[in-house]
Amino acid sequence: MTAGAALHLRVTVTDTWDTVAVDAGPDTSVADVKRQALRGATGRPVASGEYVVKFRGCLVLDERKTVGDLAIPDGAALIVLPSRRHPIR
């Protein structure tokens, strides 16, 4: 992969169970990927601080890290889910 090459990521947002295609460069932060996915799944800006990101089953604790820092490969799947569980009534 060359520097700056776009990666095509699949991000599932559990609130809507939509999978959103996000194109990101290696220098794109995980927080930016999350914001793009939330906007794509809901059609509006969402308070992204209320959501977390998982990659390969692990919580991404520092969303300032870039796609390149985490060695996220082209075509990888990420999950965006609420940081707090919602009660079921």
PDB file as gemmi writes it, atoms N, CA and C in Angstrom:
CRYST1    1.000    1.000    1.000  90.00  90.00  90.00 P 1                      
ATOM      1  N   MET A   1       0.854  -1.169   0.000  1.00  0.00           N  
ATOM      2  CA  MET A   1       0.000   0.000   0.000  1.00  0.00           C  
ATOM      3  C   MET A   1       0.896   1.226   0.000  1.00  0.00           C  
ATOM      4  N   THR A   2       0.602   2.188  -0.833  1.00  0.00           N  
ATOM      5  CA  THR A   2       1.380   3.419  -0.869  1.00  0.00           C  
ATOM      6  C   THR A   2       0.840   4.398   0.148  1.00  0.00           C  
ATOM      7  N   ALA A   3       1.694   5.306   0.558  1.00  0.00           N  
ATOM      8  CA  ALA A   3       1.266   6.310   1.537  1.00  0.00           C  
ATOM      9  C   ALA A   3       0.132   7.135   0.964  1.00  0.00           C  
ATOM     10  N   GLY A   4      -0.907   7.311   1.730  1.00  0.00           N  
ATOM     11  CA  GLY A   4      -2.043   8.120   1.302  1.00  0.00           C  
ATOM     12  C   GLY A   4      -3.080   7.360   0.494  1.00  0.00           C  
ATOM     13  N   ALA A   5      -2.841   6.082   0.218  1.00  0.00           N  
ATOM     14  CA  ALA A   5      -3.809   5.305  -0.550  1.00  0.00           C  
ATOM     15  C   ALA A   5      -5.079   5.122   0.267  1.00  0.00           C  
ATOM     16  N   ALA A   6      -6.213   5.267  -0.404  1.00  0.00           N  
ATOM     17  CA  ALA A   6      -7.495   5.142   0.295  1.00  0.00           C  
ATOM     18  C   ALA A   6      -7.789   3.684   0.621  1.00  0.00           C  
ATOM     19  N   LEU A   7      -8.269   3.468   1.836  1.00  0.00           N  
ATOM     20  CA  LEU A   7      -8.716   2.154   2.271  1.00  0.00           C  
ATOM     21  C   LEU A   7     -10.231   2.159   2.279  1.00  0.00           C  
ATOM     22  N   HIS A   8     -10.810   1.070   1.869  1.00  0.00           N  
ATOM     23  CA  HIS A   8     -12.259   0.942   1.836  1.00  0.00           C  
ATOM     24  C   HIS A   8     -12.668   0.089   3.034  1.00  0.00           C  
ATOM     25  N   LEU A   9     -13.288   0.732   4.025  1.00  0.00           N  
ATOM     26  CA  LEU A   9     -13.670   0.058   5.261  1.00  0.00           C  
ATOM     27  C   LEU A   9     -15.176  -0.166   5.298  1.00  0.00           C  
ATOM     28  N   ARG A  10     -15.580  -1.237   5.985  1.00  0.00           N  
ATOM     29  CA  ARG A  10     -16.999  -1.524   6.202  1.00  0.00           C  
ATOM     30  C   ARG A  10     -17.266  -1.315   7.687  1.00  0.00           C  
ATOM     31  N   VAL A  11     -18.142  -0.373   7.993  1.00  0.00           N  
ATOM     32  CA  VAL A  11     -18.412  -0.048   9.391  1.00  0.00           C  
ATOM     33  C   VAL A  11     -19.889  -0.318   9.670  1.00  0.00           C  
ATOM     34  N   THR A  12     -20.152  -1.224  10.604  1.00  0.00           N  
ATOM     35  CA  THR A  12     -21.521  -1.540  11.001  1.00  0.00           C  
ATOM     36  C   THR A  12     -21.888  -0.693  12.207  1.00  0.00           C  
ATOM     37  N   VAL A  13     -22.999   0.022  12.100  1.00  0.00           N  
ATOM     38  CA  VAL A  13     -23.520   0.835  13.198  1.00  0.00           C  
ATOM     39  C   VAL A  13     -24.690   0.061  13.791  1.00  0.00           C  
ATOM     40  N   THR A  14     -24.536  -0.371  15.048  1.00  0.00           N  
ATOM     41  CA  THR A  14     -25.537  -1.276  15.626  1.00  0.00           C  
ATOM     42  C   THR A  14     -26.875  -0.609  15.918  1.00  0.00           C  
ATOM     43  N   ASP A  15     -26.906   0.710  16.060  1.00  0.00           N  
ATOM     44  CA  ASP A  15     -28.190   1.381  16.294  1.00  0.00           C  
ATOM     45  C   ASP A  15     -29.153   1.167  15.133  1.00  0.00           C  
ATOM     46  N   THR A  16     -28.619   1.106  13.918  1.00  0.00           N  
ATOM     47  CA  THR A  16     -29.459   0.945  12.735  1.00  0.00           C  
ATOM     48  C   THR A  16     -29.214  -0.386  12.025  1.00  0.00           C  
ATOM     49  N   TRP A  17     -28.194  -1.112  12.434  1.00  0.00           N  
ATOM     50  CA  TRP A  17     -27.733  -2.335  11.797  1.00  0.00           C  
ATOM     51  C   TRP A  17     -27.463  -2.127  10.317  1.00  0.00           C  
ATOM     52  N   ASP A  18     -26.973  -0.935  10.000  1.00  0.00           N  
ATOM     53  CA  ASP A  18     -26.543  -0.633   8.642  1.00  0.00           C  
ATOM     54  C   ASP A  18     -25.034  -0.767   8.561  1.00  0.00           C  
ATOM     55  N   THR A  19     -24.574  -1.240   7.425  1.00  0.00           N  
ATOM     56  CA  THR A  19     -23.143  -1.265   7.162  1.00  0.00           C  
ATOM     57  C   THR A  19     -22.850  -0.135   6.194  1.00  0.00           C  
ATOM     58  N   VAL A  20     -21.946   0.730   6.603  1.00  0.00           N  
ATOM     59  CA  VAL A  20     -21.612   1.928   5.834  1.00  0.00           C  
ATOM     60  C   VAL A  20     -20.214   1.762   5.262  1.00  0.00           C  
ATOM     61  N   ALA A  21     -20.058   2.088   3.998  1.00  0.00           N  
ATOM     62  CA  ALA A  21     -18.736   2.077   3.372  1.00  0.00           C  
ATOM     63  C   ALA A  21     -18.057   3.398   3.694  1.00  0.00           C  
ATOM     64  N   VAL A  22     -16.866   3.318   4.254  1.00  0.00           N  
ATOM     65  CA  VAL A  22     -16.099   4.518   4.599  1.00  0.00           C  
ATOM     66  C   VAL A  22     -14.742   4.401   3.930  1.00  0.00           C  
ATOM     67  N   ASP A  23     -14.395   5.414   3.145  1.00  0.00           N  
ATOM     68  CA  ASP A  23     -13.067   5.482   2.549  1.00  0.00           C  
ATOM     69  C   ASP A  23     -12.201   6.327   3.454  1.00  0.00           C  
ATOM     70  N   ALA A  24     -11.055   5.789   3.839  1.00  0.00           N  
ATOM     71  CA  ALA A  24     -10.179   6.478   4.779  1.00  0.00           C  
ATOM     72  C   ALA A  24      -8.731   6.266   4.363  1.00  0.00           C  
ATOM     73  N   GLY A  25      -7.940   7.279   4.598  1.00  0.00           N  
ATOM     74  CA  GLY A  25      -6.506   7.155   4.367  1.00  0.00           C  
ATOM     75  C   GLY A  25      -5.840   6.627   5.620  1.00  0.00           C  
ATOM     76  N   PRO A  26      -4.596   6.232   5.530  1.00  0.00           N  
ATOM     77  CA  PRO A  26      -3.887   5.720   6.694  1.00  0.00           C  
ATOM     78  C   PRO A  26      -3.728   6.755   7.804  1.00  0.00           C  
ATOM     79  N   ASP A  27      -3.853   8.028   7.458  1.00  0.00           N  
ATOM     80  CA  ASP A  27      -3.717   9.086   8.462  1.00  0.00           C  
ATOM     81  C   ASP A  27      -5.058   9.550   9.030  1.00  0.00           C  
ATOM     82  N   THR A  28      -6.148   8.876   8.682  1.00  0.00           N  
ATOM     83  CA  THR A  28      -7.478   9.203   9.197  1.00  0.00           C  
ATOM     84  C   THR A  28      -7.638   8.613  10.593  1.00  0.00           C  
ATOM     85  N   SER A  29      -8.105   9.420  11.533  1.00  0.00           N  
ATOM     86  CA  SER A  29      -8.283   8.920  12.899  1.00  0.00           C  
ATOM     87  C   SER A  29      -9.504   8.003  12.975  1.00  0.00           C  
ATOM     88  N   VAL A  30      -9.481   7.132  13.954  1.00  0.00           N  
ATOM     89  CA  VAL A  30     -10.613   6.238  14.189  1.00  0.00           C  
ATOM     90  C   VAL A  30     -11.853   7.059  14.543  1.00  0.00           C  
ATOM     91  N   ALA A  31     -11.670   8.172  15.249  1.00  0.00           N  
ATOM     92  CA  ALA A  31     -12.794   9.051  15.591  1.00  0.00           C  
ATOM     93  C   ALA A  31     -13.451   9.606  14.327  1.00  0.00           C  
ATOM     94  N   ASP A  32     -12.652   9.952  13.317  1.00  0.00           N  
ATOM     95  CA  ASP A  32     -13.218  10.451  12.058  1.00  0.00           C  
ATOM     96  C   ASP A  32     -13.985   9.350  11.323  1.00  0.00           C  
ATOM     97  N   VAL A  33     -13.453   8.141  11.339  1.00  0.00           N  
ATOM     98  CA  VAL A  33     -14.156   7.014  10.718  1.00  0.00           C  
ATOM     99  C   VAL A  33     -15.500   6.806  11.412  1.00  0.00           C  
ATOM    100  N   LYS A  34     -15.499   6.880  12.736  1.00  0.00           N  
ATOM    101  CA  LYS A  34     -16.735   6.702  13.514  1.00  0.00           C  
ATOM    102  C   LYS A  34     -17.753   7.788  13.155  1.00  0.00           C  
ATOM    103  N   ARG A  35     -17.314   9.037  13.094  1.00  0.00           N  
ATOM    104  CA  ARG A  35     -18.230  10.136  12.738  1.00  0.00           C  
ATOM    105  C   ARG A  35     -18.831   9.935  11.353  1.00  0.00           C  
ATOM    106  N   GLN A  36     -18.002   9.540  10.389  1.00  0.00           N  
ATOM    107  CA  GLN A  36     -18.503   9.309   9.031  1.00  0.00           C  
ATOM    108  C   GLN A  36     -19.523   8.176   9.004  1.00  0.00           C  
ATOM    109  N   ALA A  37     -19.248   7.118   9.743  1.00  0.00           N  
ATOM    110  CA  ALA A  37     -20.164   5.972   9.768  1.00  0.00           C  
ATOM    111  C   ALA A  37     -21.489   6.345  10.422  1.00  0.00           C  
ATOM    112  N   LEU A  38     -21.429   7.066  11.529  1.00  0.00           N  
ATOM    113  CA  LEU A  38     -22.669   7.476  12.203  1.00  0.00           C  
ATOM    114  C   LEU A  38     -23.492   8.398  11.312  1.00  0.00           C  
ATOM    115  N   ARG A  39     -22.842   9.325  10.655  1.00  0.00           N  
ATOM    116  CA  ARG A  39     -23.556  10.238   9.750  1.00  0.00           C  
ATOM    117  C   ARG A  39     -24.166   9.461   8.581  1.00  0.00           C  
ATOM    118  N   GLY A  40     -23.423   8.501   8.047  1.00  0.00           N  
ATOM    119  CA  GLY A  40     -23.921   7.704   6.924  1.00  0.00           C  
ATOM    120  C   GLY A  40     -25.071   6.797   7.309  1.00  0.00           C  
ATOM    121  N   ALA A  41     -25.036   6.249   8.508  1.00  0.00           N  
ATOM    122  CA  ALA A  41     -26.086   5.311   8.937  1.00  0.00           C  
ATOM    123  C   ALA A  41     -27.353   6.018   9.379  1.00  0.00           C  
ATOM    124  N   THR A  42     -27.203   7.196  10.004  1.00  0.00           N  
ATOM    125  CA  THR A  42     -28.378   7.875  10.540  1.00  0.00           C  
ATOM    126  C   THR A  42     -28.859   9.015   9.659  1.00  0.00           C  
ATOM    127  N   GLY A  43     -28.009   9.497   8.761  1.00  0.00           N  
ATOM    128  CA  GLY A  43     -28.388  10.604   7.898  1.00  0.00           C  
ATOM    129  C   GLY A  43     -28.315  11.965   8.573  1.00  0.00           C  
ATOM    130  N   ARG A  44     -27.729  12.007   9.763  1.00  0.00           N  
ATOM    131  CA  ARG A  44     -27.614  13.275  10.489  1.00  0.00           C  
ATOM    132  C   ARG A  44     -26.403  13.210  11.405  1.00  0.00           C  
ATOM    133  N   PRO A  45     -25.898  14.360  11.825  1.00  0.00           N  
ATOM    134  CA  PRO A  45     -24.804  14.343  12.797  1.00  0.00           C  
ATOM    135  C   PRO A  45     -25.278  13.767  14.132  1.00  0.00           C  
ATOM    136  N   VAL A  46     -24.467  12.952  14.760  1.00  0.00           N  
ATOM    137  CA  VAL A  46     -24.804  12.299  16.027  1.00  0.00           C  
ATOM    138  C   VAL A  46     -23.683  12.587  17.019  1.00  0.00           C  
ATOM    139  N   ALA A  47     -24.021  12.654  18.292  1.00  0.00           N  
ATOM    140  CA  ALA A  47     -23.006  12.859  19.332  1.00  0.00           C  
ATOM    141  C   ALA A  47     -22.102  11.623  19.368  1.00  0.00           C  
ATOM    142  N   SER A  48     -20.988  11.690  18.680  1.00  0.00           N  
ATOM    143  CA  SER A  48     -20.137  10.513  18.535  1.00  0.00           C  
ATOM    144  C   SER A  48     -19.480  10.092  19.844  1.00  0.00           C  
ATOM    145  N   GLY A  49     -19.444  10.972  20.838  1.00  0.00           N  
ATOM    146  CA  GLY A  49     -18.866  10.622  22.125  1.00  0.00           C  
ATOM    147  C   GLY A  49     -19.659   9.564  22.877  1.00  0.00           C  
ATOM    148  N   GLU A  50     -20.885   9.328  22.451  1.00  0.00           N  
ATOM    149  CA  GLU A  50     -21.730   8.324  23.091  1.00  0.00           C  
ATOM    150  C   GLU A  50     -21.567   6.939  22.464  1.00  0.00           C  
ATOM    151  N   TYR A  51     -20.599   6.811  21.558  1.00  0.00           N  
ATOM    152  CA  TYR A  51     -20.373   5.560  20.845  1.00  0.00           C  
ATOM    153  C   TYR A  51     -18.913   5.149  20.949  1.00  0.00           C  
ATOM    154  N   VAL A  52     -18.669   3.851  20.823  1.00  0.00           N  
ATOM    155  CA  VAL A  52     -17.319   3.305  20.817  1.00  0.00           C  
ATOM    156  C   VAL A  52     -17.116   2.509  19.529  1.00  0.00           C  
ATOM    157  N   VAL A  53     -15.857   2.206  19.253  1.00  0.00           N  
ATOM    158  CA  VAL A  53     -15.504   1.462  18.046  1.00  0.00           C  
ATOM    159  C   VAL A  53     -14.802   0.173  18.453  1.00  0.00           C  
ATOM    160  N   LYS A  54     -15.156  -0.908  17.768  1.00  0.00           N  
ATOM    161  CA  LYS A  54     -14.465  -2.173  17.953  1.00  0.00           C  
ATOM    162  C   LYS A  54     -13.838  -2.586  16.623  1.00  0.00           C  
ATOM    163  N   PHE A  55     -12.622  -3.113  16.733  1.00  0.00           N  
ATOM    164  CA  PHE A  55     -11.913  -3.654  15.578  1.00  0.00           C  
ATOM    165  C   PHE A  55     -11.356  -5.008  15.978  1.00  0.00           C  
ATOM    166  N   ARG A  56     -11.689  -6.033  15.210  1.00  0.00           N  
ATOM    167  CA  ARG A  56     -11.295  -7.412  15.504  1.00  0.00           C  
ATOM    168  C   ARG A  56     -11.725  -7.835  16.905  1.00  0.00           C  
ATOM    169  N   GLY A  57     -12.905  -7.379  17.319  1.00  0.00           N  
ATOM    170  CA  GLY A  57     -13.475  -7.772  18.598  1.00  0.00           C  
ATOM    171  C   GLY A  57     -12.964  -6.997  19.797  1.00  0.00           C  
ATOM    172  N   CYS A  58     -12.006  -6.110  19.576  1.00  0.00           N  
ATOM    173  CA  CYS A  58     -11.423  -5.344  20.679  1.00  0.00           C  
ATOM    174  C   CYS A  58     -11.851  -3.890  20.615  1.00  0.00           C  
ATOM    175  N   LEU A  59     -12.110  -3.342  21.774  1.00  0.00           N  
ATOM    176  CA  LEU A  59     -12.472  -1.934  21.881  1.00  0.00           C  
ATOM    177  C   LEU A  59     -11.263  -1.079  21.548  1.00  0.00           C  
ATOM    178  N   VAL A  60     -11.460  -0.074  20.705  1.00  0.00           N  
ATOM    179  CA  VAL A  60     -10.400   0.882  20.405  1.00  0.00           C  
ATOM    180  C   VAL A  60     -10.443   1.944  21.499  1.00  0.00           C  
ATOM    181  N   LEU A  61      -9.479   1.900  22.401  1.00  0.00           N  
ATOM    182  CA  LEU A  61      -9.495   2.782  23.561  1.00  0.00           C  
ATOM    183  C   LEU A  61      -9.082   4.213  23.225  1.00  0.00           C  
ATOM    184  N   ASP A  62      -8.173   4.390  22.292  1.00  0.00           N  
ATOM    185  CA  ASP A  62      -7.708   5.720  21.910  1.00  0.00           C  
ATOM    186  C   ASP A  62      -8.115   5.986  20.470  1.00  0.00           C  
ATOM    187  N   GLU A  63      -9.224   6.689  20.295  1.00  0.00           N  
ATOM    188  CA  GLU A  63      -9.747   6.944  18.954  1.00  0.00           C  
ATOM    189  C   GLU A  63      -8.971   8.018  18.218  1.00  0.00           C  
ATOM    190  N   ARG A  64      -7.959   8.603  18.866  1.00  0.00           N  
ATOM    191  CA  ARG A  64      -7.077   9.547  18.170  1.00  0.00           C  
ATOM    192  C   ARG A  64      -6.082   8.799  17.295  1.00  0.00           C  
ATOM    193  N   LYS A  65      -5.923   7.521  17.550  1.00  0.00           N  
ATOM    194  CA  LYS A  65      -5.030   6.707  16.718  1.00  0.00           C  
ATOM    195  C   LYS A  65      -5.586   6.663  15.303  1.00  0.00           C  
ATOM    196  N   THR A  66      -4.676   6.526  14.361  1.00  0.00           N  
ATOM    197  CA  THR A  66      -5.085   6.511  12.963  1.00  0.00           C  
ATOM    198  C   THR A  66      -5.298   5.082  12.479  1.00  0.00           C  
ATOM    199  N   VAL A  67      -5.896   4.998  11.318  1.00  0.00           N  
ATOM    200  CA  VAL A  67      -6.106   3.705  10.670  1.00  0.00           C  
ATOM    201  C   VAL A  67      -4.753   3.030  10.454  1.00  0.00           C  
ATOM    202  N   GLY A  68      -3.755   3.811  10.093  1.00  0.00           N  
ATOM    203  CA  GLY A  68      -2.408   3.263   9.895  1.00  0.00           C  
ATOM    204  C   GLY A  68      -1.772   2.806  11.193  1.00  0.00           C  
ATOM    205  N   ASP A  69      -1.980   3.556  12.280  1.00  0.00           N  
ATOM    206  CA  ASP A  69      -1.428   3.169  13.585  1.00  0.00           C  
ATOM    207  C   ASP A  69      -1.922   1.791  14.010  1.00  0.00           C  
ATOM    208  N   LEU A  70      -3.191   1.507  13.728  1.00  0.00           N  
ATOM    209  CA  LEU A  70      -3.794   0.230  14.127  1.00  0.00           C  
ATOM    210  C   LEU A  70      -3.631  -0.855  13.070  1.00  0.00           C  
ATOM    211  N   ALA A  71      -2.966  -0.527  11.965  1.00  0.00           N  
ATOM    212  CA  ALA A  71      -2.745  -1.470  10.863  1.00  0.00           C  
ATOM    213  C   ALA A  71      -4.057  -2.078  10.367  1.00  0.00           C  
ATOM    214  N   ILE A  72      -5.054  -1.223  10.230  1.00  0.00           N  
ATOM    215  CA  ILE A  72      -6.347  -1.688   9.714  1.00  0.00           C  
ATOM    216  C   ILE A  72      -6.210  -1.889   8.210  1.00  0.00           C  
ATOM    217  N   PRO A  73      -6.453  -3.091   7.724  1.00  0.00           N  
ATOM    218  CA  PRO A  73      -6.252  -3.367   6.295  1.00  0.00           C  
ATOM    219  C   PRO A  73      -7.433  -2.928   5.437  1.00  0.00           C  
ATOM    220  N   ASP A  74      -7.189  -2.840   4.152  1.00  0.00           N  
ATOM    221  CA  ASP A  74      -8.238  -2.523   3.195  1.00  0.00           C  
ATOM    222  C   ASP A  74      -9.329  -3.591   3.278  1.00  0.00           C  
ATOM    223  N   GLY A  75     -10.591  -3.156   3.305  1.00  0.00           N  
ATOM    224  CA  GLY A  75     -11.723  -4.076   3.366  1.00  0.00           C  
ATOM    225  C   GLY A  75     -12.083  -4.540   4.764  1.00  0.00           C  
ATOM    226  N   ALA A  76     -11.412  -4.011   5.774  1.00  0.00           N  
ATOM    227  CA  ALA A  76     -11.662  -4.434   7.156  1.00  0.00           C  
ATOM    228  C   ALA A  76     -13.055  -4.019   7.613  1.00  0.00           C  
ATOM    229  N   ALA A  77     -13.560  -4.748   8.601  1.00  0.00           N  
ATOM    230  CA  ALA A  77     -14.868  -4.451   9.190  1.00  0.00           C  
ATOM    231  C   ALA A  77     -14.670  -3.905  10.595  1.00  0.00           C  
ATOM    232  N   LEU A  78     -15.355  -2.817  10.893  1.00  0.00           N  
ATOM    233  CA  LEU A  78     -15.362  -2.228  12.226  1.00  0.00           C  
ATOM    234  C   LEU A  78     -16.804  -2.156  12.694  1.00  0.00           C  
ATOM    235  N   ILE A  79     -16.988  -2.025  13.998  1.00  0.00           N  
ATOM    236  CA  ILE A  79     -18.332  -1.920  14.562  1.00  0.00           C  
ATOM    237  C   ILE A  79     -18.393  -0.675  15.423  1.00  0.00           C  
ATOM    238  N   VAL A  80     -19.459   0.099  15.245  1.00  0.00           N  
ATOM    239  CA  VAL A  80     -19.727   1.267  16.083  1.00  0.00           C  
ATOM    240  C   VAL A  80     -20.965   0.943  16.902  1.00  0.00           C  
ATOM    241  N   LEU A  81     -20.822   1.014  18.233  1.00  0.00           N  
ATOM    242  CA  LEU A  81     -21.945   0.692  19.100  1.00  0.00           C  
ATOM    243  C   LEU A  81     -22.015   1.674  20.264  1.00  0.00           C  
ATOM    244  N   PRO A  82     -23.188   1.793  20.867  1.00  0.00           N  
ATOM    245  CA  PRO A  82     -23.328   2.719  21.994  1.00  0.00           C  
ATOM    246  C   PRO A  82     -22.367   2.353  23.118  1.00  0.00           C  
ATOM    247  N   SER A  83     -21.832   3.381  23.768  1.00  0.00           N  
ATOM    248  CA  SER A  83     -20.896   3.120  24.859  1.00  0.00           C  
ATOM    249  C   SER A  83     -21.612   2.615  26.102  1.00  0.00           C  
ATOM    250  N   ARG A  84     -22.900   2.873  26.203  1.00  0.00           N  
ATOM    251  CA  ARG A  84     -23.699   2.381  27.329  1.00  0.00           C  
ATOM    252  C   ARG A  84     -24.798   1.502  26.782  1.00  0.00           C  
ATOM    253  N   ARG A  85     -25.111   0.477  27.519  1.00  0.00           N  
ATOM    254  CA  ARG A  85     -26.171  -0.435  27.101  1.00  0.00           C  
ATOM    255  C   ARG A  85     -27.528   0.251  27.319  1.00  0.00           C  
ATOM    256  N   HIS A  86     -28.436  -0.005  26.412  1.00  0.00           N  
ATOM    257  CA  HIS A  86     -29.780   0.553  26.511  1.00  0.00           C  
ATOM    258  C   HIS A  86     -30.685  -0.448  27.214  1.00  0.00           C  
ATOM    259  N   PRO A  87     -31.493   0.014  28.146  1.00  0.00           N  
ATOM    260  CA  PRO A  87     -32.404  -0.905  28.817  1.00  0.00           C  
ATOM    261  C   PRO A  87     -33.486  -1.397  27.868  1.00  0.00           C  
ATOM    262  N   ILE A  88     -33.885  -2.620  28.042  1.00  0.00           N  
ATOM    263  CA  ILE A  88     -34.959  -3.195  27.247  1.00  0.00           C  
ATOM    264  C   ILE A  88     -36.219  -3.159  28.100  1.00  0.00           C  
ATOM    265  N   ARG A  89     -37.254  -2.624  27.544  1.00  0.00           N  
ATOM    266  CA  ARG A  89     -38.522  -2.513  28.273  1.00  0.00           C  
ATOM    267  C   ARG A  89     -39.557  -3.396  27.698  1.00  0.00           C  
TER     268      ARG A  89                                                      
END                                                                             
